[in-house]
Amino acid sequence: MTIHPKLKPVVYAIIVFVVFMALSVALKLITHRNSIDDIYFGILSKKDLMIGLGIAVFLTFTHEQKKKLH
C-alpha cells in the first residue's frame, strides 16, 4: 500500500502530534501534575494542544526541507 506523496506530510504531522500528546499525558500521569486548565479528557489543556500543533508543524516542515536536500 502506498500513500499519495501529498498526503505523506499530513500523516507525518499527525504521527508527530500523537506521539507528543502521548508523551505529555504520560508525563502528567507519572508526575501527578494536573493543572486547573486541563479541560480535554481531564488531562490536556489548550496550551498543550497548541504546543503539540506547533511542534508537529515545525518538525514536518523541517523534515520536508531535509528530504528536498537529499
MDTraj code that builds the backbone (N, CA, C; nanometers):
import mdtraj as md
import numpy as np

residues = "MET THR ILE HIS PRO LYS LEU LYS PRO VAL VAL TYR ALA ILE ILE VAL PHE VAL VAL PHE MET ALA LEU SER VAL ALA LEU LYS LEU ILE THR HIS ARG ASN SER ILE ASP ASP ILE TYR PHE GLY ILE LEU SER LYS LYS ASP LEU MET ILE GLY LEU GLY ILE ALA VAL PHE LEU THR PHE THR HIS GLU GLN LYS LYS LYS LEU HIS".split()
xyz = np.array([
    [0.0840, -0.1176, 0.0000],
    [0.0000, 0.0000, 0.0000],
    [0.0887, 0.1242, 0.0000],
    [0.0627, 0.2130, -0.0910],
    [0.1396, 0.3363, -0.0974],
    [0.0492, 0.4544, -0.0680],
    [0.1091, 0.5549, -0.0113],
    [0.0366, 0.6771, 0.0217],
    [0.0705, 0.7815, -0.0835],
    [-0.0291, 0.8567, -0.1212],
    [-0.0070, 0.9652, -0.2172],
    [0.0983, 1.0608, -0.1609],
    [0.1925, 1.1052, -0.2438],
    [0.3011, 1.1917, -0.1942],
    [0.2545, 1.3180, -0.1230],
    [0.1404, 1.3718, -0.1610],
    [0.0921, 1.4940, -0.0958],
    [0.0336, 1.4651, 0.0425],
    [-0.0033, 1.3403, 0.0693],
    [-0.0586, 1.3037, 0.1991],
    [0.0487, 1.2642, 0.2995],
    [0.1678, 1.2327, 0.2526],
    [0.2742, 1.1891, 0.3429],
    [0.3079, 1.2930, 0.4494],
    [0.3204, 1.4216, 0.4162],
    [0.3468, 1.5205, 0.5226],
    [0.2335, 1.5305, 0.6237],
    [0.1103, 1.5128, 0.5795],
    [-0.0037, 1.5190, 0.6707],
    [0.0015, 1.4015, 0.7681],
    [0.0296, 1.2831, 0.7165],
    [0.0408, 1.1642, 0.8009],
    [0.1573, 1.1812, 0.8987],
    [0.2688, 1.2344, 0.8512],
    [0.3858, 1.2586, 0.9361],
    [0.3495, 1.3550, 1.0502],
    [0.2797, 1.4629, 1.0166],
    [0.2410, 1.5624, 1.1180],
    [0.1455, 1.5013, 1.2205],
    [0.0527, 1.4194, 1.1754],
    [-0.0420, 1.3560, 1.2682],
    [0.0320, 1.2625, 1.3627],
    [0.1272, 1.1869, 1.3107],
    [0.2051, 1.0952, 1.3944],
    [0.2873, 1.1721, 1.4967],
    [0.3503, 1.2812, 1.4549],
    [0.4276, 1.3638, 1.5480],
    [0.3367, 1.4193, 1.6575],
    [0.2199, 1.4670, 1.6200],
    [0.1252, 1.5224, 1.7166],
    [0.0806, 1.4162, 1.8167],
    [0.0476, 1.2978, 1.7678],
    [0.0017, 1.1897, 1.8552],
    [0.1128, 1.1476, 1.9516],
    [0.2355, 1.1377, 1.9020],
    [0.3477, 1.0999, 1.9888],
    [0.3692, 1.2068, 2.0965],
    [0.3635, 1.3338, 2.0583],
    [0.3801, 1.4414, 2.1555],
    [0.2707, 1.4365, 2.2621],
    [0.1469, 1.4165, 2.2193],
    [0.0357, 1.4107, 2.3146],
    [0.0507, 1.2908, 2.4078],
    [0.0941, 1.1767, 2.3543],
    [0.1127, 1.0577, 2.4376],
    [0.2204, 1.0824, 2.5427],
    [0.3306, 1.1446, 2.5023],
    [0.4366, 1.1768, 2.5985],
    [0.3888, 1.2780, 2.7016],
    [0.3119, 1.3752, 2.6589],
    [0.2597, 1.4764, 2.7501],
    [0.1667, 1.4134, 2.8540],
    [0.0782, 1.3271, 2.8088],
    [-0.0145, 1.2596, 2.9014],
    [0.0624, 1.1692, 2.9963],
    [0.1589, 1.0940, 2.9426],
    [0.2374, 1.0035, 3.0271],
    [0.3121, 1.0810, 3.1354],
    [0.3736, 1.1922, 3.0990],
    [0.4463, 1.2719, 3.1977],
    [0.3525, 1.3296, 3.3037],
    [0.2350, 1.3741, 3.2623],
    [0.1396, 1.4284, 3.3602],
    [0.0893, 1.3207, 3.4545],
    [0.0679, 1.2005, 3.4015],
    [0.0206, 1.0915, 3.4874],
    [0.1299, 1.0426, 3.5822],
    [0.2525, 1.0375, 3.5346],
    [0.3638, 0.9911, 3.6177],
    [0.3939, 1.0910, 3.7291],
    [0.3922, 1.2198, 3.6962],
    [0.4287, 1.3219, 3.7944],
    [0.3098, 1.3713, 3.8756],
    [0.1885, 1.3280, 3.8402],
    [0.0662, 1.3709, 3.9104],
    [0.0513, 1.5226, 3.9088],
    [0.0873, 1.5841, 3.7965],
    [0.0781, 1.7298, 3.7857],
    [-0.0324, 1.7662, 3.6883],
    [-0.1508, 1.7809, 3.7378],
    [-0.2636, 1.8255, 3.6574],
    [-0.3016, 1.9653, 3.7033],
    [-0.3128, 2.0556, 3.6090],
    [-0.3482, 2.1919, 3.6443],
    [-0.4989, 2.2130, 3.6298],
    [-0.5434, 2.3272, 3.6700],
    [-0.6848, 2.3625, 3.6610],
    [-0.7273, 2.3785, 3.5153],
    [-0.6314, 2.4120, 3.4288],
    [-0.6620, 2.4365, 3.2882],
    [-0.6840, 2.3083, 3.2075],
    [-0.6683, 2.1928, 3.2685],
    [-0.6817, 2.0666, 3.1957],
    [-0.8279, 2.0410, 3.1617],
    [-0.8664, 2.0812, 3.0410],
    [-1.0071, 2.0732, 3.0043],
    [-1.0380, 1.9602, 2.9067],
    [-0.9389, 1.9035, 2.8417],
    [-0.9625, 1.7958, 2.7467],
    [-0.9290, 1.6630, 2.8129],
    [-1.0294, 1.5809, 2.8344],
    [-1.0152, 1.4491, 2.8975],
    [-0.9617, 1.4587, 3.0394],
    [-0.9657, 1.5771, 3.0986],
    [-0.9163, 1.5952, 3.2341],
    [-0.7660, 1.5941, 3.2451],
    [-0.6968, 1.5912, 3.1329],
    [-0.5504, 1.5817, 3.1353],
    [-0.4847, 1.6905, 3.0509],
    [-0.5364, 1.7140, 2.9323],
    [-0.4734, 1.8070, 2.8383],
    [-0.5360, 1.9456, 2.8455],
    [-0.4526, 2.0450, 2.8320],
    [-0.5015, 2.1826, 2.8279],
    [-0.4915, 2.2351, 2.6847],
    [-0.5516, 2.3490, 2.6622],
    [-0.5449, 2.4118, 2.5301],
    [-0.3997, 2.4457, 2.4968],
    [-0.3239, 2.4830, 2.5977],
    [-0.1826, 2.5151, 2.5792],
    [-0.1049, 2.3925, 2.5293],
    [-0.1340, 2.2749, 2.5871],
    [-0.0696, 2.1512, 2.5428],
    [-0.0999, 2.1224, 2.3957],
    [-0.2262, 2.1423, 2.3585],
    [-0.2655, 2.1176, 2.2200],
    [-0.1961, 2.2136, 2.1241],
    [-0.1848, 2.3400, 2.1632],
    [-0.1189, 2.4382, 2.0776],
    [0.0317, 2.4088, 2.0639],
    [0.0945, 2.3709, 2.1721],
    [0.2366, 2.3354, 2.1667],
    [0.2551, 2.2136, 2.0770],
    [0.1691, 2.1134, 2.0924],
    [0.1767, 1.9933, 2.0089],
    [0.1573, 2.0250, 1.8622],
    [0.0627, 2.1123, 1.8326],
    [0.0385, 2.1528, 1.6942],
    [0.1598, 2.2267, 1.6380],
    [0.2161, 2.3168, 1.7170],
    [0.3350, 2.3909, 1.6726],
    [0.4529, 2.2993, 1.6466],
    [0.4741, 2.2035, 1.7349],
    [0.5843, 2.1091, 1.7171],
    [0.5613, 2.0231, 1.5934],
    [0.4379, 1.9789, 1.5728],
    [0.4073, 1.8966, 1.4559],
    [0.4322, 1.9729, 1.3264],
    [0.3896, 2.0977, 1.3215],
    [0.4109, 2.1791, 1.2010],
    [0.5597, 2.2030, 1.1787],
    [0.6315, 2.2393, 1.2847],
    [0.7745, 2.2679, 1.2721],
    [0.8526, 2.1439, 1.2278],
    [0.8288, 2.0303, 1.2928],
    [0.9025, 1.9092, 1.2580],
    [0.8673, 1.8596, 1.1183],
    [0.7421, 1.8739, 1.0785],
    [0.7034, 1.8344, 0.9430],
    [0.7708, 1.9231, 0.8402],
    [0.7741, 2.0522, 0.8654],
    [0.8400, 2.1451, 0.7739],
    [0.9888, 2.1132, 0.7611],
    [1.0563, 2.0928, 0.8733],
    [1.1996, 2.0630, 0.8666],
    [1.2252, 1.9266, 0.8024],
    [1.1369, 1.8316, 0.8243],
    [1.1513, 1.7004, 0.7615],
    [1.1385, 1.7116, 0.6099],
    [1.0418, 1.7899, 0.5635],
    [1.0235, 1.8088, 0.4196],
    [1.1425, 1.8828, 0.3577],
    [1.1957, 1.9812, 0.4272],
    [1.3127, 2.0533, 0.3769],
    [1.4333, 1.9605, 0.3686],
    [1.4477, 1.8756, 0.4676],
    [1.5596, 1.7807, 0.4694],
    [1.5477, 1.6810, 0.3540],
    [1.4261, 1.6378, 0.3233],
    [1.4048, 1.5450, 0.2126],
    [1.4407, 1.6102, 0.0804],
    [1.4157, 1.7401, 0.0659],
    [1.4452, 1.8097, -0.0594],
    [1.5952, 1.8228, -0.0825],
    [1.6741, 1.8237, 0.0242],
    [1.8188, 1.8361, 0.0115],
    [1.8824, 1.7061, -0.0376],
    [1.8190, 1.5944, -0.0112],
    [1.8779, 1.4647, -0.0479],
    [1.8269, 1.4148, -0.1783],
])
top = md.Topology()
chain = top.add_chain()
for i, resn in enumerate(residues, 1):
    res = top.add_residue(resn, chain, resSeq=i)
    for name in ("N", "CA", "C"):
        top.add_atom(name, md.element.get_by_symbol(name[0]), res)
traj = md.Trajectory(xyz[None], top)
